[in-house]
């Protein structure tokens, strides 16, 4: 259970924080001309003078009115957000009672086929009710699980949030449905049980002190973007028959935890997702009583004590809340991950076995396959002229990118335009072509996206093709005297092979914040995902798109994250006693690394084999995850020992752990000693690395597991003991693994900074408990 705040306590806290700000700022001219902006102030909550019986009285001792206070945080963070000028922020930094003052950070937002692809159907014991085969005696019901989604809000009228036949809302729920200009509390029900919005940071950035900036956006939980409705319905949307995007991907759409509850927290607005608003949403979600937090957003990497999402997630995990975050869409660049804290489950993206084929027939007789979700009348069978780089310049100008204003109507009118992928949105390129008079578009990948194909609901006939095909079409369009093309569309195709394939856009490791923790953790479906949509916006999200649809197909790690969130909810229902780390372990150690052809997973960026920096432990397999056999469990004190092993001050550790008595008396000699379900071995100047792990038996009472190790010849691996014999349920056994680098003198691959990969698997006839292993000798990328 989570402690709730009474109205009196909350009011007192607000007054107290105002008083504290005044203590530090009274000598500063509040009316100075310096521009104000939002700062998040991290308080040393435990430095209260003994003369004050409570923190509230300490803060309130010199109470003054101050309009700059935006939020106070109590559950996820110790501190507040306020609109300050730089002098005021500096004054706060000089106080012993303040641990840190940070400028507000802007974060970015990062289905019918998915359940069947993952092996989920109505025959699975816990899909629509209580499990009957759980090894635990306390298995719950999925309708007891509450998934909190921090995103762009929710479209409550969506069929994905119907509550037919759902039982009453759990009595432990403390959230609410907030009233807004376009949102009535009556729109919530037994499925969508909560909806709140947090906009003060966004409004402050829009030009108003006190979070009252000028913006046309209503301050409510209503989703006018579509992203939040898509992610929430992916996580726990109700089953909806005859769902499709304008005829594509037709079938029954349902979320992963179709019987679970949804609570929406709108923290993202037209200008992005502001850290102060995200933290307020996390703070409230923890107090409301969610079981899972799903956040398809993120920024760059930062030390954990500077990462507001990591700090809030720590508080959530300590209260038993599973936190799932998207890895980011900055692939295929290495070290491009976001949300890498070990208490967060970091999710990459892969493809489904469903495709939307489309074709470009060239005048030379060549016919190339691509993908598209175009649903209009098409361009018929008569070829039209094909033009590339249709601006005043040549292929080095902006015309090849089809940026706004880059195309000359006289050159593209009535023609198919070949556009390079990159810089601006894919769907915007089609709109640019249409506005210039073009009648069709071929969207060709460059090296950055490789062979990855992402389908879009374009405004004009359009086909997306991979880099190799794109190069052939570019050569044809540039060298042929009168190049022509005609585009056609093939609808929806299932059972595509190979699948899954790791998306090129999915962010990759290594983890630069803590190289000894392998990230991402795993991948889930994130390419061409159908889910609920806001009817306030067209499927492209463009202002000029007047179409409206109840479902949309989107791609991104934003889409893979809620898959994992919903699956975590299913496991939580089957095993309510499990910690968030045990649920994560179950998802990771049962993930698979072979596609549906029996071959190792491939990377869409170049078509080569993928690795653990790209797919983590592998692709999620919920059928196996609900019964993993063994789990790697991690307690809060273990995370603190991990933090103490980093190059942080004691105040930095306390900022994250929010405990007054943290002394770092217990610390790991190496951050990699954390009982994590994967291994990231950083040799550096060492030749030998030794880690100890502990496994908990969550399967049959009597079970024996033997270890198998695979990996490169450059590393010798020894595991002691090599057999684990469990005699009872819940028993914990340890093993030690020693990694010895045979790359003497940092020669060969080590000198080049090349990473190597392997695995460590504990198995018997019933279970395989697999941990990926990455090896690196230097931090060179």
C-alpha positions, -999 to +999 in steps of 0.1 A: +000+000+000+011+036-006+007+064+019-019+090+008-018+127+016-047+144+032-058+178+019-046+195+051-012+179+048-009+188+011-019+224+018+006+226+047+034+212+025+027+238-002+028+266+024+060+251+039+078+250+006+067+286-001+082+296+032+115+278+025+118+295-008+113+329+009+140+321+034+165+319+006+151+345-017+140+373+006+171+394+000+168+391-038+148+416-058+119+394-070+109+420-096+142+419-113+143+419-151+159+385-154+137+360-172+123+332-150+122+295-159+113+263-142+138+247-119+134+215-099+148+218-064+160+187-046+157+191-009+177+175+019+145+165+035+163+152+066+182+184+076+153+198+096+165+217+127+156+201+160+137+232+171+109+224+146+088+194+155+079+187+119+091+195+085+059+214+078+065+237+107+101+242+097+090+253+062+061+274+075+080+293+101+084+324+079+055+319+055+051+344+027+030+342-005+051+332-036+034+326-069+064+309-084+058+276-068+046+250-094+046+216-077+056+200-044+068+164-046+063+139-018+062+103-031+086+102-061+110+130-050+118+152-020+115+188-033+095+211-055+094+228-089+093+266-091+097+295-115+129+312-107+154+335-122+191+325-123+200+346-092+172+329-072+184+295-083+220+303-073+208+315-039+190+282-034+221+262-044+241+278-016+218+264+011+229+233+031+192+222+030+192+220-008+209+190-025+205+203-060+188+229-083+183+218-119+168+235-149+136+218-162+144+192-188+123+185-219+117+149-228+104+135-261+078+109-268+096+079-281-031-040-316-047-066-336-018-089-345+004-085-314-014-108-289-015-137-313+021-130-323+031-132-287+011-163-281-016-147-260-052-158-265-084-164-246-072-200-238-044-187-216-053-191-180-047-156-168-059-137-199-095-130-188-095-140-152-077-159-125-050-183-132-057-219-124-022-232-128-001-208-108+026-224-086+018-196-061-012-200-038-020-163-039-025-157-076-048-127-082-070-116-111-059-093-139-088-069-130-069-062-098-040-048-117-038-010-124-015+003-151-006+040-150+004+055-183+023+088-184+018+102-219-003+127-239-035+118-221-065+096-232-094+097-256-120+082-231-146+076-257-124+050-275-139+015-276-106+003-262-117+017-228-151+001-226-158-016-192-183-042-202-186-070-176-157-056-155-161-059-118-160-028-095-128-007-092-104-021-066-111-004-032-074+004-028-075+028-057-070+064-046-070+082-080-096+103-096-109+115-129-102+152-131-127+176-146-115+198-174-129+221-201-133+191-225-132+163-200-161+152-177-153+129-148-182+108-159-162+097-189-141+074-166-155+039-158-144+006-145-117+002-172-104+038-174-104+044-137-083+076-135-073+106-156-052+135-145-032+162-163+000+181-153+009+211-173+025+237-151+060+231-164+047+233-200+027+264-193+056+281-176+078+273-207+050+288-228+056+322-213+037+325-180+049+327-144+034+303-120+027+278-147+000+300-163+016+304-197-004+313-228-014+282-247-044+271-267-043+236-252-069+228-227-056+218-192-072+184-191-064+147-195-080+146-230-056+133-257-055+155-287-023+140-300-032+103-302+001+089-287-013+084-252-044+067-263-023+044-285+001+034-257-027+030-230-048+008-253-017-013-262-010-019-225-045-027-213-071-019-239-104-039-240-110-063-269-126-045-298-138-065-328-136-053-364-108-028-356-085-015-384-068+016-398-089+024-429-090-013-437-055-022-428-047-047-400-083-057-397-092-079-367-099-078-330-077-053-312-069-057-275-042-047-251-018-070-235-036-069-201-071-067-217-088-072-183-066-047-164-074-012-154-060+020-169-050+053-152-039+081-176-016+108-165-012+135-191+024+149-188+032+156-225+020+186-245+026+202-279+061+214-268+071+181-254+072+164-220+087+186-192+105+170-164+086+189-137+053+177-151+066+141-155+077+141-119+044+154-107+026+127-127+049+100-112+044+115-077+006+113-081+006+078-097+025+064-068+001+079-043-029+068-063-019+032-061-008+020-096+009-014-099+027-006-132+041+026-146+044+028-183+064+057-198+071+059-235+092+090-233+128+099-224+158+121-230+195+116-231+217+098-206+226+115-173+238+104-139+210+089-119+209+117-094+203+142-123+177+120-140+142+128-126+127+098-143+153+075-126+147+091-092+109+088-095+112+053-107+133+043-077+106+055-054+080+035-074+101+003-075+107+006-037+069+005-033+065-026-055+056-008-087+070-021-120+084+007-142+087+002-180+103+028-202+111+030-239+148+028-248+145+056-274+144+059-312+179+071-318+192+038-334+211+025-351+237+048-334+255+030-306+252+043-270+220+060-279+199+047-250+176+065-226+161+053-193+190+030-183+186+028-145+187-008-134+154-005-115+137+005-148+129-021-175+143-006-207+125-017-238+136-018-274+115-025-305+111-053-330+089-061-359+057-083-361+050-111-386+026-088-403+033-065-433+016-040-456+032-045-490+033-019-517+051-018-550+069+006-573+069-004-609+096+014-629+096+022-666+126-002-671+104-031-661+119-034-626+093-039-598+104-032-563+085-041-530+081-018-501+054-010-475+026+015-472-007+022-454-021+045-481-058+040-483-070+063-510-079+057-547-044+052-558-028+064-590-041+038-614-020+017-638-007+045-660+030+053-653+039+089-643+072+107-645+096+101-617+117+129-604+145+130-577+159+161-560+132+183-576+145+216-564+167+242-580+199+224-569+209+188-573+208+157-551+229+175-525+202+201-519+171+198-497+148+187-525+160+151-521+148+153-485+114+168-495+116+194-468+088+220-467+093+246-494+121+226-511+102+213-542+095+234-573+059+228-585+070+232-622+093+202-618+071+178-597+036+186-608+018+154-620+048+133-611+060+107-586+087+122-564+116+102-549+123+114-514+152+104-491+142+094-455+154+116-427+153+150-410+115+157-412+086+133-406+080+106-432+043+116-435+053+153-438+073+145-469+042+131-486+023+163-477+052+184-492+050+164-524+012+168-526+013+205-519+038+210-548+015+191-572+031+157-571+008+127-573+029+100-556+060+094-536+087+068-532+103+072-497+138+057-499+159+048-469+195+060-465+223+042-446+209+056-413+178+034-416+192+006-437+166-020-447+140-011-420+105-006-434+080+015-415+045+018-430+026+051-428-009+063-436+002+088-462-019+115-477-009+106-513+000+072-529+034+065-513+057+035-510+086+032-485+116+011-496+149+001-480+183+015-487+194-010-513+162-007-533+163+030-528+198+032-543+186+013-574+157+036-578+179+067-572+203+055-599+174+049-623+158+083-617+192+100-621+204+082-652+173+075-672+163+102-698+126+099-690+121+079-658+086+068-649+069+049-621+035+036-610+027+027-575+003-001-562-008-014-528-011-050-515-032-047-483-023-067-452-001-099-452+004-122-422+031-148-413+059-127-427+094-143-424+118-136-409+103-120-378+109-105-354+136-083-367+151-055-345+140-021-357+168+001-370+154+031-350+156+011-317+182+027-295+213+006-286+239+001-260+264+002-245+251+018-214+273+049-209+259+058-175+268+024-160+287+002-185+284-027-161+246-029-165+236-043-199+209-023-216+184-024-233+168-052-212+147-068-240+126-059-270+089-062-278+067-054-308+072-018-318+068-016-356+035-011-374+014-015-342-024-010-344-040+004-313-066+030-302-064+066-314-077+100-306-104+113-329-091+148-325-064+142-350-058+123-383-037+092-385-007+111-398-009+137-370-006+165-395-029+195-392-039+192-428-050+155-424-088+158-421-093+120-418-105+105-386-101+070-374-106+051-341-074+031-345-040+039-359-008+021-368+024+035-353+060+025-348+086+033-322+099+021-288+069+041-276+049+011-289+070-016-275+071-002-240+034-006-232+035-042-245+060-049-217+039-029-193+008-049-200+027-082-199+042-072-165+006-066-154-003-102-164+026-116-145+017-094-115-018-109-115-003-144-117+023-137-090+012-108-068+040-115-043+067-109-069+088-078-067+093-056-098+128-071-102+115-106-102+089-097-129+117-081-149+139-112-145+111-135-157+106-114-188+143-113-196+155-148-188+127-164-209+131-140-239+141-157-272+169-149-296+158-169-326+133-156-352+104-176-368+128-192-393+150-206-365+178-182-372+194-157-348+177-123-346+187-098-372+191-061-371+170-041-397+197-014-400+220-035-422+204-069-422+232-083-401+229-104-370+217-085-339+234-086-305+227-079-269+235-042-272+206-041-297+180-066-284+191-071-248+180-105-235+159-110-266+123-108-276+097-111-249+079-144-246+049-140-222+039-177-223+073-186-208+077-155-186+047-164-164+065-196-154+103-189-155+115-215-130+141-192-114+143-154-109+170-129-101+155-108-073+168-074-062+159-056-030+160-018-024+191-022-002+209-039-031+202-010-054+216+013-027+248-008-025+249-005-063+246+033-061+273+034-034+296+016-058+294+044-083+314+076-082+287+095-063+288+115-031+267+103-002+243+132-009+239+120-045+229+085-032+205+101-007+189+121-035+180+089-052+173+067-022+155+094-002+167+078+031+184+098+059+205+069+072+223+059+040+260+055+049+273+034+021+287+010+047+277-017+023+288-012-013+297-034-042+334-036-052+320-034-088+286-021-100+283-053-120+278-072-087+242-062-087+220-093-089+210-084-124+195-110-149+222-101-175+260-095-175+280-066-189+317-074-184+340-043-186+376-056-184+394-022-187+428-029-173+417-060-156+422-095-169+398-112-144+363-102-135+343-122-109+306-118-102+283-136-077+246-140-085+216-154-065+187-173-080+153-179-063+133-210-071+098-200-082+091-233-100+086-269-086+099-275-051+125-300-062+145-288-092+180-293-105+196-269-130+229-272-149+248-243-165+258-238-201+280-210-212+286-198-248+308-169-259+339-157-277+373-175-277+387-143-263+371-150-229+373-180-206+343-185-183+341-206-152+309-211-131+309-225-096+289-245-088+280-257-122+248-274-109+221-259-086+199-283-067+168-267-051+148-287-025+119-263-019+099-235-034+114-200-027+149-214-019+178-191-029+211-204-041+242-185-052+268-191-079+300-173-089+311-167-125+347-159-134+355-142-167+391-143-178+402-123-208+426-142-230+432-110-251+466-104-236+481-069-239+448-054-252+456-068-286+433-076-315+396-069-310+402-054-276+425-028-289+399-018-315+372-015-288+351-042-304+325-058-282+319-096-280+288-114-268+277-147-252+252-162-228+249-181-195+220-205-192+207-225-163+184-252-176+166-284-170+139-303-189+112-277-180+130-244-180+158-224-196+169-194-175+191-174-200+213-144-193+230-125-221+266-115-216+284-086-233+322-082-231+341-049-236+377-041-231+375-003-235+348+024-236+356+031-272+325+030-293 
